Amino acid sequence: MHLKAFFFLAIILFGSCSSKENGNKELLYWSSNNAAEIDFTSDKVAQWNADTSHIKMSFQPIPEGQSSEEVILAAVVGRTTPDIYANMWQGSVELFAKAGKLIALDTLEGFKEFILERCGQKTLVEITSNDGHIYQVPWKINPIITLYNKAMVSKLDLDGMPTTYSKYLAAGAKASQDQDNNGYIDQWIGYTEVKVIWYQRFFNFYPLYLAASHGGALVKNNKAAFNNEYAIEVFRFLQELYKNNYFSKEQSAGGQDRLFMEGDILTQWTGPWSISHLDKFKPAGFEYDFFPMQVPDNHEGPIYTYADPKNIVLFNTCTQPQEAWNFVKTLITKEGDKQFLEISGQLPRRQNIDKDAFFQDYFVKNPKAITFAKQANFVKGTDNCEVIVEVFDIISQEYEACVIYNKKTPEAAIADAAAAVNLLLGN
Amino acid sequence: MKKKKWLPYLFVAPYLLHFLVFVAFPVLFSLVLTFHKWNIISPMEFTGLDNYTRMFRDKMFWKTIGNTIQFLLVHIPLQLIVALALAEFLNQNIKLKGFYRAAFFLPVIVSGVVVTILWQQLFGFDSGLFNRLLTNMGMDKVGWLIDPDIAMNSIAIMATWKNVGLYVILFLVGLQTVPPHYYEAADIEGATHWQKFRHITLPMINPTIFMVVILSTIGGFSLFIEPYVMTGGGPLNSTLSSVLYIYKQAFQYYHMGYSATLGFFFAFLILTVVMLQKRFIETEEVD
């Protein structure tokens, strides 16, 4: 009698557990959870479902979590991944690919040719994993460049824009002021986050390193590749900024956006998201513009920067990868890219978007975005390394010791970071 | 009668199920994990005692132990002294006692993240309130959170402010259980206030002192929110607590096996410290 009751309860319990419906007739797409991308996705999904009868698409914004990476990790562990996910950070792809959780997209018909035409050879090489396969679709980028307060920078009476290390340091000397005469500097040339969190390097060290090294690697062939003059000079440049109090060491409450709008800092290293933010919140008469990251004085050639790329992936739980890819293609055609650009203000990772006549009307209406579009030809994401987060963490530790607290020379800091990374990679 | 034999088990079953699923299983699984390498998404790989040998060679982990002990050495005495002083104050015949009690307890119920963000502003080097007050008084600014030598002490001060209200209430209860005739007898003998405090109050509230020390110790070892929100473990890893380090190993680097090993060792360390405190602080109950 008791045994029967037990089995009855067990059946009810297990029977009520939901299982992911991933049959042959519907695919699930997770978009980012910002309003613009939800609108874009909603439209694309509706269009696909209207045009396609044999397989339907449904979508939802990625579930809430502290970060999208954590949500995806939980989904992978719980085997509740969607078929398609947009907004995958490039640095995470290698970890999931090595664990066999992603579909190799280069095995799908038409993939390589499509991506080559859209993004170019350089991007194709960048997104190719260490096993020779490609697991991600380059989707959008947010290049990091220098934002500046036009009025305050022109008041400094500089000899040209502060585009090189020495020019920026000279600007820093002029910009640093004690406005309230209390003996402490309260206006600086710029600000960047001082917390030693690995991803903060994407907004200071890493874009500067890419700028100086023409898009050089941090990790190459499973070895540290940054123990070079470029990384050393970036550390030295940043160290000088803090040593001379051209940058504040305080953690800013409202972030650098608040400091910039209040005129406490004259420049900021940021992405295109600042355009909509500033246009919404800037004081009347506040004028700003952008220019590339600072480079060594003897730099020649193009100036690269960090792309902050987010890409699209197909999880191995997808039973219809070819159809999923067919849907993804509709997001990243020229029409899809333009629609995305207009709705979200984020740049598709499409080569020569600044020169393509198809997109010109957008840049005419949004002139500030053209600087980012031009920069988009010289961007890079992260290297394909399973432990890239730890690599950046190691660099952050040395960054803090050298750049912020002047406890090490740049040469020693970079050498120690490279040694630690090589140990991490098993060399 | 026979039918009712299963009834107690039925009442205990929900909690037992909860305990098995959410406590026992995770602890046992974590113990198994300490002998494996696992990044959550790939299969587990048996590594024997590698995680343990790594732990003993991990200089950063031992630094975090030192950081946590530094925090405790400032936080516990400060907590004890301030809580006892405030409890003594509340134990007097004063007006608005209820208001003061509520005011002291309020930070306890405010979210730790909110309090941390608030104090981050107070501690700000360039624009924080504390440094503004100092400069207005003609003194130099203090690098509360940017000086590696004092950042952890700043966090200890903040943590004391946040939690002292709870211990004020505990001490207040303890003080109110001291029989008044001891003080009356001491008054007759001509004892000073300090003598009464030292020879009557302290011994009589020893169980409360012991409880406050234990709770502060366990709470202090769990230091996470403050360094996570305020400093990220900096400057120069001076505020990197052991729990924050274990968290980073697990959820930043996905070294689940290694972080489980650190967690077990840390739990053992806390148990050892608490046992030592029991040995040296707790005295026999005074009749």
Contacts between the chains, C-beta under 8 A, distances in Angstrom:
chain1	res1	chain2	res2	distance
A	2	B	6	7.5
A	70	B	251	7.3
A	73	B	40	6.4
A	73	B	41	7.0
A	73	B	254	8.0
A	76	B	40	7.7
A	76	B	41	5.2
A	77	B	40	5.5
A	77	B	41	6.5
A	95	B	39	7.3
A	95	B	41	7.2
A	95	B	254	7.6
A	96	B	41	6.7
A	98	B	42	7.3
A	99	B	39	7.5
A	99	B	41	4.3
A	99	B	42	4.5
A	101	B	41	6.1
A	182	B	135	5.5
A	183	B	135	7.5
A	184	B	126	6.6
A	184	B	135	7.2
A	184	B	141	6.5
A	185	B	126	7.8
A	186	B	126	6.3
A	186	B	127	7.8
A	194	B	146	7.5
A	194	B	234	7.6
A	195	B	231	6.9
A	195	B	232	4.0
A	195	B	234	6.4
A	196	B	232	5.4
A	196	B	233	6.6
A	196	B	234	4.4
A	196	B	235	7.8
A	196	B	237	8.0
A	197	B	232	4.9
A	198	B	252	7.4
A	248	B	125	7.6
A	248	B	126	5.6
A	249	B	125	6.5
A	249	B	143	7.8
A	249	B	146	5.0
A	250	B	124	5.3
A	250	B	125	4.3
A	250	B	126	4.6
A	250	B	127	7.1
A	250	B	128	7.7
A	250	B	146	6.8
A	251	B	120	6.5
A	251	B	124	7.4
A	251	B	145	7.0
A	251	B	230	7.8
A	251	B	231	7.9
A	253	B	117	7.9
A	253	B	120	7.1
A	253	B	121	5.4
A	253	B	124	7.2
A	387	B	253	7.3
A	389	B	252	6.1
A	389	B	253	6.5
A	390	B	252	8.0
A	390	B	253	5.3
A	393	B	248	8.0
A	393	B	252	7.1
A	393	B	253	7.7
A	397	B	237	7.3
A	400	B	234	5.8
A	400	B	235	6.7
A	400	B	236	6.1
A	401	B	236	6.1
A	404	B	235	7.2
A	405	B	148	7.2
A	405	B	235	6.4
A	405	B	236	5.9
A	407	B	236	7.0
